[in-house]
Amino acid sequence: MKRSGLITTKIGMTRLYDDGGVAHPVTVLSVGDCTVIGNRTMEKNGYVANVLGMREAKAKHMAKPQVVAAEKAGVKPYRKVVEFRVSDDCVIPVGTQLVASHFIAGQFVDVQATSKGKGFQGAMKRHNFGGKEASHGVLKAHRSIGGTGMREWPGRVLKGKKMAGQMGNETVTVQNLKVFGIDDAENLIFVEGAVPGANGTFVLVSDAVKKEHKDLPIPTKINVASNAESGEQPAAETETEPVAE
């Protein structure tokens, strides 16, 4: 069984206390208007996936191919669109708005986001090099990386050599973070520990691949309140009770 993940935005960090009064540093993630805007099927696409969109945008602010794709799918354009591959029993109907209760307190998740860009940095900061000795004989080269070349053969710097360069601004995945709690009223997820990226960054959250999970809602948790307001009935596929994997 492989469930869909969620698109969230990073709000920031705070601390929460458990029943024993112990403080836990947590990152606050907002689910917002994360909605299923499409599905991929084995017959048509060769794989099964849910297509999720977040942060509805005006068509004039989006690229034309994205607007045309949204019109063909019969949905509104979203600023962030992501596919999550799932198993056949975890396909979610188009139009379903996902909520924070898709996850449960105590489970482990993997998070993925773009890390903060730190510009061009030296090897000591970028790769944690020790630098040269601060002693006699070292002149104005205390933070340099030392020799990088080879001998006559191959006579070049090998690819992948750790050197100075652009630091950060890359896709980073952090595994096995524990969900401390869920706020259904504000649609928030509290994850223990740090999550890559600046505040406001899109963060992809999914079930941890290296952990076993039990009592998760299959394929997701329905927001009964929003369905009641819109007068719609929950889809039959999503009315299942939590099932142990």
N, C-alpha and C positions, 0 to 999 in steps of 0.2 A: 504494500500500500504506500503510495506516495501522494501526499496532499499538496495543494497549491500553497505558495507563499503569499506575502502581502507586500504592497508598496507603502512605505511610511515616510514621514519626514522627521528629522531629528530636531527636538525642541531644545534640549540642553541636559545638564546633569543636576542632580540633587541628592539628598539622602533620605532614606526611609527607614523606619524602625520595625523590627519584627516583634513577636509577642514577648520575647525575652528582653526587650529593650536594647538590642544590639543594632547599631547603625550600619546600613548597607549603602554604598555608593551606587546609584542607579542612573541610567540614561533614559530619558523620557522620549518615547516615539509616538507620533500622532498618526492614526490610520486615515483620518480625514474622509475624503470622498472616494476612496479606493473602490473601483467598480469593475465587474467583469464585462468586457466589451467585445469578447469574441472567444471562439473555441477552435482548436486545431484537432482534426480527426485523423485516424489511421487511414481511412479510405481516401480522403482528399489530400492530406498533407504528409502521410507516412509516419506520423507520430501524434501523440495525444498531449494537449496542453491547454491551459487557460490563459487568455490574453487579458491582462489587467491594465486599467488606465487610472491615473490620478491627476488631480488639479485640472479641472475643466478649463478650457481656454477658448477665446474667441477665434473664429476662423481667420480673421485678418492678421492675427499674431502668429499663425502657424505656417509651416511650409506647405506648398500646394499638394505635394504627394501625400502628406499626412491628412490633409483635409479631404482629398478624394478618397483615400482609404477608409476614413471614418464615415463618409457618405455612403460608400458601398456596403459597409457593415451595418448601416442604419443607426449609428450612435454619434454622440457629440465628440468633437476632437478633444483630446487630453494632452497635457504637456508632457507627461511621462507615461510611456507604454512599455510593458514588460511581459514576456511570456514565461510561464512556469510549467514545466513538464510535469504531468501527473499520471496516475494510473487510471484505468477505465472507470473505476468506481468513485473517483474524486473529481469528475467533470462538473463544473458549476454552471448553471444556466446563465445566458447573457442577460445583463440588466441587474443581476444580484449585487447589492452593495455590501461589501464585506465589513466586518466589525472587529474590534480588538479581541472579542471572545473567541475568535478563530483559534487563538492560543489559550492555554490554561496556565495558571500559576504553578510553578515548580518544574515545568518542562524546560528542555534545553533547545536553543535555537541557534542558527547560523545567521550572521548579519553581513551584508556586503554594501559598501559605499565607496565613494571617491574621497581619498584622504586629502587633507589640507595641503595646498601647494606652498612650498617653502623657498621657491626660487633656486638659483644656482648656488650650491653649497660645496665646501671643501670635503675631502675624504674623511677628516676627523669627525665632522658632524654627520655626514651622510652615511658612512660605513663604520663609525666608531674606531677609527685608526688611533694608535697611541701617539703618533708624531715622533719626531726625532728627539734626541737627548738635549736637554737644556744645559750643556756643558761646553768646555773649551773645544774648539774645532768645528762647532756647528754655527754657521754664520747666516742669519736671516733665512733659515729654512726649517724652523722648529715645527711648523705645521704642514710641511710638505709630505708627500706620500713615498718618497724614495724612488729607487729605480723601477722602471716599468718595462723596459725593453728586454731583448734576449741577446744571445751571442750572435755570431755570424749567421748561424742558422737557428730559427727561421728568420731572424733579423727583422722582426716586427712585434708589435704589441698584440697579444692574443685577444680575441673577442671575448667580452664578458669581464675584462679586467676591472676591478673596483677602482674607480677614479672619481674625481670631482665632476659634478654635473647637476642636472635638474633633480630636485628632491621633492617627493610628495606628488600630489595631483595624479594619483594612479588608483586603480581599482584594488581595494583591500577587502579580504574576507576574514572575519573573526569567527571561529567556531566555538560551540559549546558554551554559550552564554546562557545563564539561567534567567527565566522569566520570574521576576520577584512578585509582580501583581498586575492586575488589569483594572482599568477604570472604565466601566461601560458607559457611564453618563457622559464623560468627555471623550470617549473612544481613544484611550491612551494605553500604551503598553510600557511597563517599567521593566527594563532589562538590567541585570546586575553587571557592573563593569563599564568600561569605556567602549564606545562605538566610533569607528573612523568617520572623519568628515567634520565640517563646520556646522554650526546650527543652521537649520533650514535645508540641509542636504537631503536628497532622496536616499532612503535606506531600504534595501530589500531584506525581508525577514522570512525565514523558512525553517521548518523542523530540522533539527540537527541530524546530519546524516550518520554520525558516529554514535548516536544514542538510541536506545529503545524508548518507545512512547506508548502510553496507555491512556484510555479514556479520553481520546481526542474527538472532537465533533467531526463526523464524516458526512459529506465532504467539507462542510463548514458550519458555522453557527449563524442562524437566521436572525436578523434584526426584526423581531416581531412588531416593535413599536412603529418603525418606519413603514412596514407593510400595512399596518392598520390605518395609518394616516393617509396613505395613497389609495387605500381600498383594494389593494391587490392581495391575492392569496399566495402563500409561500409555495414554491415549486415542490412537487412531490419528491424529487430527487434529493432535496436538502432537508427533509423533515426527519431524517434518521436521528436516533439517539446516539450519544457517545458510545463508541465501540472500541473495545480493547484490541490492539493490533496483535 
